Amino acid sequence: MRENTVLSRAQSATVTNLGGSQGASAEADLKAVYDAFGISAPARTLSVLLACIDNVRRHAECLHAIECEFIMVPGEPDDAYPDDERNDESPLYWGASPEQYVEQFRKALQTIAAPRPSEDKRDTTAAARAALAECGRQVDAEGPPPAHDERLDRAAIVKGEGK
């Protein structure tokens, strides 16, 4: 297929209606858009172009959603607007090359996955740690628990369940 026949009839009519150098410029601009998406000459239709644009938009929305859910960090306060709330920020730079972005993402994931110093190694929740501390306080203050408490498993005590 010849290069100047890549536009559909409707697209060609639109370009022709622009007339003269504007029409040639619009055709060159549209060709540049098709080239940017890597759309080969036989597939250069408006529906293919719109599908590519929709795919890029959805992919960007997915990445943004992942960043918002897992990567965002509290932003710095703006001195010009001290009463405004801080906006969360992403430590990832969208203008980076794919290799740079992947490396930034890898570092962010390592930060997220790293254990926090305040976390109990047994992976207990704050509520469970509080319940265990209260049990310890009661034993210290009131002595060993009655026989009934000995029959309960530790998980049931932490959950506040009794039999």
Backbone hydrogen bonds in HBPLUS format (Angstrom, degrees):
<---DONOR---> <-ACCEPTOR-->    atom                        ^
c    i                          cat <-CA-CA->   ^        H-A-AA   ^      H-
h    n   atom  resd res      DA  || num        DHA   H-A  angle D-A-AA Bond
n    s   type  num  typ     dist DA aas  dist angle  dist       angle   num
A0005-THR N   A0002-ARG O   3.07 MM   3  5.58 162.3  2.10 118.7 122.2     1
A0012-SER N   A0008-SER O   2.80 MM   4  6.02 160.4  1.84 154.9 160.9     2
A0013-ALA N   A0009-ARG O   2.86 MM   4  6.05 152.9  1.93 145.8 153.0     3
A0014-THR N   A0010-ALA O   3.04 MM   4  6.28 153.8  2.11 143.4 150.2     4
A0015-VAL N   A0011-GLN O   2.92 MM   4  6.21 161.2  1.95 152.0 156.9     5
A0016-THR N   A0012-SER O   2.76 MM   4  5.93 157.5  1.81 148.9 155.8     6
A0017-ASN N   A0013-ALA O   2.86 MM   4  6.01 153.9  1.93 144.5 151.5     7
A0018-LEU N   A0014-THR O   3.22 MM   4  6.50 134.6  2.43 138.0 149.1     8
A0018-LEU N   A0015-VAL O   3.15 MM   3  5.24 132.9  2.39  95.6 108.2     9
A0019-GLY N   A0016-THR O   2.94 MM   3  5.20 132.8  2.16 103.4 116.3    10
A0023-GLY N   A0019-GLY O   3.05 MM   4  4.97 155.5  2.12 118.8 122.6    11
A0024-ALA N   A0020-GLY O   3.27 MM   4  6.64 158.8  2.32 148.4 154.1    12
A0025-SER N   A0021-SER O   2.87 MM   4  5.95 151.5  1.95 142.1 150.4    13
A0026-ALA N   A0022-GLN O   2.84 MM   4  6.05 156.5  1.89 148.0 154.3    14
A0027-GLU N   A0023-GLY O   2.97 MM   4  6.15 156.1  2.03 145.8 152.3    15
A0028-ALA N   A0024-ALA O   2.97 MM   4  6.15 155.4  2.03 142.8 149.6    16
A0029-ASP N   A0025-SER O   2.82 MM   4  6.05 153.7  1.89 147.7 155.6    17
A0030-LEU N   A0026-ALA O   2.89 MM   4  6.07 160.8  1.92 148.4 153.2    18
A0031-LYS N   A0027-GLU O   2.94 MM   4  6.13 157.6  1.99 145.5 151.8    19
A0032-ALA N   A0028-ALA O   2.96 MM   4  6.18 152.3  2.04 143.1 150.5    20
A0033-VAL N   A0029-ASP O   3.01 MM   4  6.36 145.9  2.13 144.8 154.1    21
A0034-TYR N   A0030-LEU O   2.96 MM   4  6.31 163.2  1.99 154.8 158.5    22
A0035-ASP N   A0031-LYS O   2.85 MM   4  6.09 160.1  1.89 150.5 156.6    23
A0036-ALA N   A0032-ALA O   2.87 MM   4  6.06 152.0  1.95 141.9 149.5    24
A0037-PHE N   A0033-VAL O   3.16 MM   4  6.47 144.3  2.30 146.4 154.8    25
A0039-ILE N   A0034-TYR O   3.00 MM   5  5.26 165.9  2.02 153.2 150.1    26
A0038-GLY N   A0035-ASP O   2.93 MM   3  4.85 148.2  2.03  99.4 109.7    27
A0043-ALA N   A0040-SER O   2.96 MM   3  5.58 140.7  2.12 119.2 130.1    28
A0044-ARG N   A0041-ALA O   3.31 MM   3  5.36 171.0  2.31 112.9 114.1    29
A0045-THR N   A0043-ALA O   2.80 MM   2  5.85 120.6  2.15 118.1 101.1    30
A0049-LEU N   A0045-THR O   3.06 MM   4  6.33 164.0  2.09 153.2 157.7    31
A0050-LEU N   A0046-LEU O   2.85 MM   4  6.06 163.7  1.88 154.7 158.9    32
A0051-ALA N   A0047-SER O   2.96 MM   4  6.08 150.2  2.05 139.3 147.5    33
A0052-CYS N   A0048-VAL O   2.99 MM   4  6.25 153.8  2.06 147.7 154.5    34
A0053-ILE N   A0049-LEU O   2.96 MM   4  6.26 159.9  2.00 151.0 156.6    35
A0054-ASP N   A0050-LEU O   2.88 MM   4  6.07 158.8  1.92 146.6 152.5    36
A0055-ASN N   A0051-ALA O   2.92 MM   4  6.14 154.5  1.99 145.5 152.4    37
A0056-VAL N   A0052-CYS O   2.99 MM   4  6.25 160.3  2.03 152.0 156.6    38
A0057-ARG N   A0053-ILE O   2.95 MM   4  6.17 161.7  1.99 150.9 156.1    39
A0058-ARG N   A0054-ASP O   2.88 MM   4  6.09 166.8  1.90 153.5 156.6    40
A0059-HIS N   A0055-ASN O   2.92 MM   4  6.03 158.4  1.97 146.9 153.2    41
A0060-ALA N   A0056-VAL O   2.94 MM   4  6.13 160.1  1.98 149.4 154.7    42
A0061-GLU N   A0057-ARG O   2.92 MM   4  6.19 153.1  2.00 148.0 156.0    43
A0062-CYS N   A0058-ARG O   2.90 MM   4  6.17 151.3  1.99 147.4 154.9    44
A0063-LEU N   A0059-HIS O   2.99 MM   4  6.28 166.5  2.01 153.7 156.6    45
A0064-HIS N   A0060-ALA O   2.90 MM   4  6.06 157.5  1.95 146.0 152.9    46
A0065-ALA N   A0061-GLU O   2.89 MM   4  6.06 153.6  1.96 143.7 150.8    47
A0066-ILE N   A0062-CYS O   2.98 MM   4  6.26 157.3  2.04 151.9 157.6    48
A0067-GLU N   A0063-LEU O   2.90 MM   4  6.16 162.5  1.93 150.9 156.0    49
A0068-CYS N   A0064-HIS O   2.86 MM   4  6.09 163.3  1.88 151.5 156.1    50
A0069-GLU N   A0065-ALA O   2.98 MM   4  6.11 156.2  2.04 145.6 151.8    51
A0070-PHE N   A0066-ILE O   2.91 MM   4  5.91 160.8  1.94 155.0 159.5    52
A0071-ILE N   A0067-GLU O   2.85 MM   4  4.65 145.0  1.97 124.0 134.6    53
A0072-MET N   A0067-GLU O   2.99 MM   5  5.95 138.7  2.17 167.9 159.3    54
A0073-VAL N   A0089-GLU O   2.78 MM  16  5.39 164.0  1.81 156.8 160.8    55
A0089-GLU N   A0073-VAL O   2.77 MM  16  5.39 164.9  1.79 161.4 165.0    56
A0075-GLY N   A0087-ASN O   3.06 MM  12  5.24 118.1  2.46 112.5 128.8    57
A0081-TYR N   A0078-ASP O   2.92 MM   3  5.32 141.8  2.07 109.7 120.7    58
A0084-ASP N   A0081-TYR O   3.13 MM   3  5.61 157.0  2.19 115.8 122.6    59
A0096-ALA N   A0093-TYR O   3.09 MM   3  5.65 164.0  2.12 119.8 122.7    60
A0101-TYR N   A0097-SER O   2.85 MM   4  6.07 164.5  1.87 162.7 167.3    61
A0102-VAL N   A0098-PRO O   2.94 MM   4  6.10 161.1  1.98 148.1 152.9    62
A0103-GLU N   A0099-GLU O   3.07 MM   4  6.30 157.1  2.12 145.4 151.6    63
A0104-GLN N   A0100-GLN O   2.89 MM   4  6.17 159.1  1.93 151.5 157.3    64
A0105-PHE N   A0101-TYR O   2.82 MM   4  6.02 159.0  1.87 151.4 157.5    65
A0106-ARG N   A0102-VAL O   2.82 MM   4  6.02 155.6  1.88 147.6 154.5    66
A0107-LYS N   A0103-GLU O   3.02 MM   4  6.29 160.6  2.06 149.4 153.5    67
A0108-ALA N   A0104-GLN O   2.97 MM   4  6.24 156.1  2.03 146.5 153.6    68
A0109-LEU N   A0105-PHE O   2.88 MM   4  6.15 157.8  1.93 153.1 158.9    69
A0110-GLN N   A0106-ARG O   2.98 MM   4  6.24 153.9  2.05 148.2 155.4    70
A0111-THR N   A0107-LYS O   3.03 MM   4  6.29 150.4  2.12 145.4 153.1    71
A0112-ILE N   A0108-ALA O   3.01 MM   4  6.32 154.7  2.08 147.2 154.0    72
A0113-ALA N   A0109-LEU O   2.86 MM   4  6.03 161.2  1.89 152.2 157.2    73
A0114-ALA N   A0110-GLN O   2.98 MM   4  5.92 130.2  2.24 138.4 149.3    74
A0119-GLU N   A0116-ARG O   3.03 MM   3  5.53 160.7  2.07 117.7 123.9    75
A0123-ASP N   A0120-ASP O   2.90 MM   3  5.38 156.8  1.96 119.7 122.9    76
A0129-ARG N   A0125-THR O   2.93 MM   4  6.22 160.8  1.97 154.2 159.6    77
A0130-ALA N   A0126-ALA O   2.92 MM   4  6.12 152.8  1.99 145.0 152.7    78
A0131-ALA N   A0127-ALA O   2.90 MM   4  6.16 154.9  1.97 145.6 152.5    79
A0132-LEU N   A0128-ALA O   2.90 MM   4  6.14 160.4  1.93 151.3 156.4    80
A0133-ALA N   A0129-ARG O   2.89 MM   4  6.06 154.8  1.95 144.6 152.0    81
A0134-GLU N   A0130-ALA O   2.91 MM   4  6.15 153.5  1.98 146.6 153.5    82
A0135-CYS N   A0131-ALA O   2.95 MM   4  6.26 154.8  2.01 146.9 153.7    83
A0136-GLY N   A0132-LEU O   2.96 MM   4  6.25 159.7  2.00 148.7 153.9    84
A0137-ARG N   A0133-ALA O   2.88 MM   4  6.15 152.3  1.96 146.4 154.5    85
A0138-GLN N   A0134-GLU O   2.86 MM   4  6.11 158.9  1.90 151.8 157.1    86
A0139-VAL N   A0135-CYS O   2.98 MM   4  6.27 158.9  2.03 151.4 156.7    87
A0140-ASP N   A0136-GLY O   2.97 MM   4  6.19 160.5  2.01 147.4 153.0    88
A0141-ALA N   A0137-ARG O   2.81 MM   4  6.00 157.9  1.86 151.7 158.1    89
A0142-GLU N   A0138-GLN O   2.63 MM   4  5.45 162.9  1.66 151.6 157.3    90
A0143-GLY N   A0139-VAL O   2.86 MM   4  4.61 136.3  2.06 123.4 128.8    91
A0149-ASP N   A0146-PRO O   3.03 MM   3  5.65 126.6  2.33 114.7 125.6    92
A0150-GLU N   A0147-ALA O   3.00 MM   3  5.11 126.6  2.29  99.2 113.8    93
A0151-ARG N   A0148-HIS O   3.13 MM   3  5.50 140.0  2.30 104.8 115.1    94
A0152-LEU N   A0149-ASP O   3.24 MM   3  5.38 143.2  2.38  99.8 109.7    95
A0156-ALA N   A0153-ASP O   3.05 MM   3  5.46 123.7  2.38 106.8 120.3    96
A0157-ILE N   A0153-ASP O   3.22 MM   4  6.62 152.8  2.30 150.9 158.8    97
A0158-VAL N   A0154-ARG O   2.97 MM   4  6.25 166.9  1.99 157.4 160.2    98
A0159-LYS N   A0155-ALA O   2.96 MM   4  6.12 151.3  2.04 143.3 151.3    99
A0160-GLY N   A0156-ALA O   2.97 MM   4  6.03 111.9  2.45 131.6 147.8   100
A0161-GLU N   A0156-ALA O   2.72 MM   5  4.92 152.0  1.79 158.9 155.4   101
A0160-GLY N   A0157-ILE O   2.95 MM   3  4.94 145.9  2.07  98.6 109.6   102
